[in-house]
Amino acid sequence: MKPSEYLKTMKKNYKVQTHVDKREGEPEVETVFRHVKAMGDIHRLAGVFTIQTYTVALHCYYTAILFQEIASEEKIKFNTTEMDFILKHDILETITGDLLLPAKSFNENTKRSWKEIEKELVEKKYNYLYWSTDSNAERYFSTESFNLFKACDLFELYLFCLSETDLGNNSDGVWTVIRNCERLLPQFDVPYITNYVNNMKSRGSIG
C-alpha cells in the first residue's frame, strides 16, 4: 500500500482517533498526556489470538523496565531522557494503530513508506509528537543504549508470547512470533538476552 492510500484509509476512520487530537488552547502537556492514556487502548499483535490483554502502554512500560534492569546487568549507562523516550516510544500508534512487523519491515520499500507516513502525519498535524518518529529515535541515545533499547523492544514481545504459551496459547501466530524473536534477538549481541534465548531454545521453547 502506498503512503497516500494508507492516509486515505485513516481519514475514513478519522472519528475513531479524534479523542487524542489537540484541542484549541490546550497546553501541550495535556495533549501528550491524552495520547499516553490512549496507549492503553491500542492493542498489539493484531490478528494474533492472545489470552492476556496486550496494549501499547503495557509494552512500553515493560520494555522500559527490561531496559533498566538489563542495562544494570550489562553495565550500560543510560539517562532520564532515554528512559522517558522508551516509556512513550510507541505513542504515535495512538494515531496509526499497531502495524504488524512483517508488514512494516517487509522490505526496504515498506520501511521507507512507513517512515514517510509518520513524517507526513507529524509535519501536517501532530507536530508535538515529532520526537517520537522512528527516524528521530536514535538521536536520543548513545550507540550502546540504543542497541539495548531495540533489543528490549523485541525481547519484551518475546517474553509476552512465551507467557501466552504458559497459559496454554499454542496458536500458530504466537509461535511464529517466538520463532522470529529467537532468530533476531541474538543479532543485538546483548549477552543477557542472548543467553536467555539460548536457554529457552535448549529447553525446547520452539513448538
C-alpha positions as CSV (number, residue, x, y, z in Angstrom):
1,M,0.0,0.0,0.0
2,K,1.3,3.4,-0.9
3,P,1.6,6.1,1.9
4,S,-1.1,8.2,0.2
5,E,-3.5,5.2,0.1
6,Y,-2.9,4.4,3.8
7,L,-3.6,8.1,4.7
8,K,-6.9,7.9,2.8
9,T,-7.9,4.9,4.8
10,M,-7.0,6.7,8.0
11,K,-9.2,9.6,7.0
12,K,-12.1,7.3,6.6
13,N,-11.7,6.1,10.1
14,Y,-10.8,9.6,11.4
15,K,-13.6,9.8,14.0
16,V,-12.1,6.9,15.9
17,Q,-9.0,8.9,16.5
18,T,-10.4,12.4,17.4
19,H,-10.2,11.8,21.2
20,V,-6.4,12.2,21.1
21,D,-6.3,15.4,18.9
22,K,-5.0,18.6,20.3
23,R,-7.8,20.9,21.5
24,E,-7.8,24.6,20.9
25,G,-5.8,26.5,23.5
26,E,-4.8,23.3,25.3
27,P,-1.3,23.1,26.9
28,E,0.8,20.6,25.0
29,V,1.5,18.6,28.2
30,E,-2.3,17.8,28.4
31,T,-2.4,16.8,24.8
32,V,0.6,14.5,25.1
33,F,-0.9,13.0,28.3
34,R,-4.1,12.2,26.4
35,H,-2.0,10.3,23.9
36,V,-0.2,8.5,26.7
37,K,-3.5,7.4,28.2
38,A,-4.8,6.3,24.8
39,M,-1.8,4.0,24.5
40,G,-3.8,1.7,26.9
41,D,-6.5,1.4,24.2
42,I,-4.2,0.3,21.4
43,H,-3.8,-3.5,21.3
44,R,-0.7,-5.1,19.9
45,L,-0.4,-8.3,17.8
46,A,-3.4,-7.5,15.7
47,G,-4.6,-10.7,14.1
48,V,-2.9,-13.0,16.7
49,F,-5.0,-14.7,19.3
50,T,-3.9,-13.8,22.8
51,I,-5.3,-14.8,26.2
52,Q,-3.9,-11.8,28.0
53,T,-4.5,-8.1,27.3
54,Y,-1.5,-6.7,25.4
55,T,-1.6,-3.0,24.9
56,V,1.0,-0.4,23.7
57,A,1.0,1.1,27.2
58,L,1.9,-2.2,28.8
59,H,4.5,-2.9,26.1
60,C,6.3,0.5,26.6
61,Y,6.3,0.1,30.4
62,Y,7.7,-3.4,30.4
63,T,10.2,-2.5,27.8
64,A,11.4,0.3,30.0
65,I,11.7,-2.0,33.0
66,L,13.7,-4.6,31.0
67,F,15.9,-1.8,29.6
68,Q,16.7,-0.5,33.1
69,E,17.4,-4.0,34.6
70,I,19.4,-5.3,31.7
71,A,21.4,-2.1,31.5
72,S,22.4,-2.5,35.1
73,E,23.3,-6.2,34.4
74,E,25.4,-5.3,31.4
75,K,26.9,-2.1,32.9
76,I,25.4,0.1,30.2
77,K,24.9,3.7,31.2
78,F,21.6,5.5,30.4
79,N,19.9,8.7,31.3
80,T,16.5,10.0,32.1
81,T,16.0,11.3,28.5
82,E,16.5,7.8,27.2
83,M,14.2,6.3,29.8
84,D,11.5,8.9,29.0
85,F,11.6,8.1,25.3
86,I,11.3,4.3,26.0
87,L,8.2,4.8,28.2
88,K,6.5,6.6,25.3
89,H,8.3,5.2,22.3
90,D,5.1,3.9,20.5
91,I,3.0,6.9,21.2
92,L,2.4,7.5,17.5
93,E,0.4,4.3,17.4
94,T,-2.4,6.2,19.1
95,I,-2.8,7.7,15.6
96,T,-1.7,4.9,13.3
97,G,-2.6,1.8,15.3
98,D,-0.2,-1.1,15.7
99,L,1.1,-2.2,12.2
100,L,2.4,-5.7,12.3
101,L,6.2,-6.0,11.9
102,P,6.0,-8.4,8.9
103,A,4.2,-5.6,7.0
104,K,6.2,-2.7,8.4
105,S,9.6,-4.4,7.7
106,F,8.6,-6.5,4.7
107,N,11.3,-4.8,2.6
108,E,13.2,-1.5,2.3
109,N,10.2,0.0,0.4
110,T,7.7,-0.7,3.2
111,K,10.2,0.5,5.8
112,R,10.7,3.7,3.8
113,S,7.0,4.1,3.2
114,W,6.2,3.8,6.9
115,K,8.7,6.5,7.8
116,E,7.1,8.7,5.2
117,I,3.7,8.1,6.7
118,E,4.9,9.0,10.1
119,K,6.7,12.1,8.8
120,E,3.7,13.4,7.0
121,L,1.4,12.9,9.9
122,V,3.8,14.7,12.2
123,E,4.5,17.5,9.8
124,K,0.9,18.2,8.8
125,K,-0.9,17.7,12.1
126,Y,0.9,16.1,15.1
127,N,4.0,18.2,15.2
128,Y,4.1,18.0,19.0
129,L,5.0,14.3,18.6
130,Y,7.9,15.0,16.2
131,W,10.3,13.5,18.7
132,S,8.7,10.0,18.6
133,T,9.1,9.0,15.0
134,D,11.3,6.1,14.1
135,S,13.6,8.4,12.1
136,N,14.2,10.6,15.2
137,A,14.6,7.9,17.8
138,E,18.3,7.2,17.6
139,R,19.3,10.8,18.3
140,Y,18.2,10.4,21.9
141,F,20.5,7.5,22.7
142,S,24.1,6.6,22.9
143,T,25.0,3.8,20.4
144,E,25.2,1.2,23.1
145,S,21.9,2.2,24.8
146,F,20.1,2.4,21.5
147,N,21.1,-1.1,20.7
148,L,19.9,-2.2,24.1
149,F,16.6,-0.4,23.7
150,K,15.9,-2.0,20.3
151,A,16.8,-5.4,21.8
152,C,14.5,-4.9,24.8
153,D,11.7,-3.7,22.5
154,L,11.8,-7.1,20.8
155,F,12.6,-9.1,24.0
156,E,9.5,-7.8,25.7
157,L,7.4,-9.1,22.8
158,Y,9.2,-12.5,23.1
159,L,8.6,-12.7,26.8
160,F,4.9,-11.9,26.4
161,C,4.5,-14.6,23.8
162,L,6.3,-17.1,26.0
163,S,3.9,-16.2,28.8
164,E,1.0,-16.9,26.4
165,T,2.2,-20.4,25.8
166,D,2.5,-20.9,29.6
167,L,-1.2,-20.1,29.7
168,G,-2.0,-22.7,27.0
169,N,-1.9,-20.5,23.9
170,N,-0.3,-22.6,21.2
171,S,-1.7,-20.7,18.3
172,D,0.4,-20.6,15.1
173,G,0.6,-16.8,15.4
174,V,2.2,-16.8,18.8
175,W,4.7,-19.5,17.8
176,T,5.6,-17.6,14.7
177,V,6.4,-14.5,16.8
178,I,8.5,-16.7,19.2
179,R,10.5,-18.2,16.4
180,N,11.1,-14.9,14.7
181,C,12.3,-13.4,18.0
182,E,14.6,-16.3,18.7
183,R,16.1,-15.8,15.3
184,L,16.5,-12.0,15.6
185,L,17.4,-11.3,19.2
186,P,20.9,-12.8,19.2
187,Q,21.8,-10.3,16.5
188,F,21.8,-7.4,19.0
189,D,24.6,-9.1,20.8
190,V,23.3,-8.4,24.3
191,P,24.8,-11.2,26.5
192,Y,21.9,-11.4,29.0
193,I,19.3,-11.6,26.2
194,T,21.3,-14.0,24.0
195,N,21.8,-16.3,27.0
196,Y,18.2,-16.2,27.9
197,V,17.1,-17.1,24.4
198,N,19.6,-19.9,24.0
199,N,18.5,-21.3,27.4
200,M,14.8,-21.3,26.2
201,K,15.7,-22.9,22.9
202,S,17.7,-25.6,24.7
203,R,14.7,-26.3,26.9
204,G,12.6,-26.7,23.8
205,S,10.7,-23.4,23.7
206,I,10.1,-23.9,19.9
207,G,6.8,-25.7,19.4
